[in-house]
Amino acid sequence: MILGIDIGGTRVKAGLVNGNGLLARSASVATPATLDEFTAALHTLVLSVCAGDRPEAAGVGCKGILHPSNTTVEVLPGTMNYLEGANLAALLVPVLPAGIPVRADNDARVALAGEAAWGAARGHNDVVMLTLGTGVGGAVLCNGALLRGAAGVAGHIGHLTIHPLGPLCICGNRGCLETFFSATAIEFAARDGIERGCKSSLPRDPSCADVFHAASAGDPLAEIVVAEAIQVLAAAVAGLLHVFDPEMVILGGKISEAAGALFVPLREQVYIRTRCLLRRDVPIIPAQVADRTGIVGAAAIARKDS
């Protein structure tokens, strides 16, 4: 068994994962607001999940920029910035048996590790993955290894500049991909249309899922919002294909559950943008690891052969 831990902005999740990538036991708690509260909650969570079992290793996935060699959180903007400077392995020492190795990495990179171990990327060497949710995460498998870059920042696809004069992003840049395509961006665009009096059946404060569902049902405002967002995503993915020439692109995260409403137009537009140079149709597929909590991916980075 491997202990997997996913540190998210809403919940912290932990579980024991077997050699087939299946959850044997799991639990979660609401993400605390301070480092002391976080540490106490993490300890309680790990002890309850392990329940006397001794995992052979532990893996941790977390937002932001982490240093994989020492599990230190280096950059984590937003409500969880109290973790900046924290050593995740050290936080776990009081509740783990001595000698258990702990590995940690960015949550999107961890998701791709899960796909490489037990999902869509298994047996492949060159893969790009995007996690589409409140923001946009990303990871790249290059020549069979997770791409980390000189300072561990590689793979932050959500901060690829789409428009140099676009909206200000949380990262300090302007016009990042996630300011155009993310649950936050799509919901904002829909609300903006509603506030301007555009004809729509959408509720006044729609979720991203509401917008995709309404677009599939023919709602005029939702159709425009979704179409424009997918055009931007397609442009970004096309650029990534020209840079990395991957065997496939994997989409995970909550928005990927839109299924055909997302994948069909995205595949068509990416092919149009890349066919002249690539001369092939690069598969764009949903993530296959059934666990959407991030626990299994976290366990994958702690495997002996990872």
Secondary structure, 3 states (H helix, E strand, C coil): CEEEEEECCCEEEEEEECCCCCEEEEEEEECCCCHHHHHHHHHHHHHHHHCCCCCCEEEEEECCEEECCCCEEEECCCCCHHHCCCEHHHHHHHHCCCCCCEEEEEHHHHHHHHHHHHCCCCCCCCEEEEEECCCEEEEEEECCEECCCCCCCCCCHHHCECCCCCCECCCCCECEHHHCCCHHHHHHHHHHHHHCCCCCCCCCCCCHHHHHHHHHCCCHHHHHHHHHHHHHHHHHHHHHHHHHCCCEEEEECHHHHHCHHHHHHHHHHHHHHHHHHHCCCCCEEECCCCCCCCHHHHHHCCCCCC
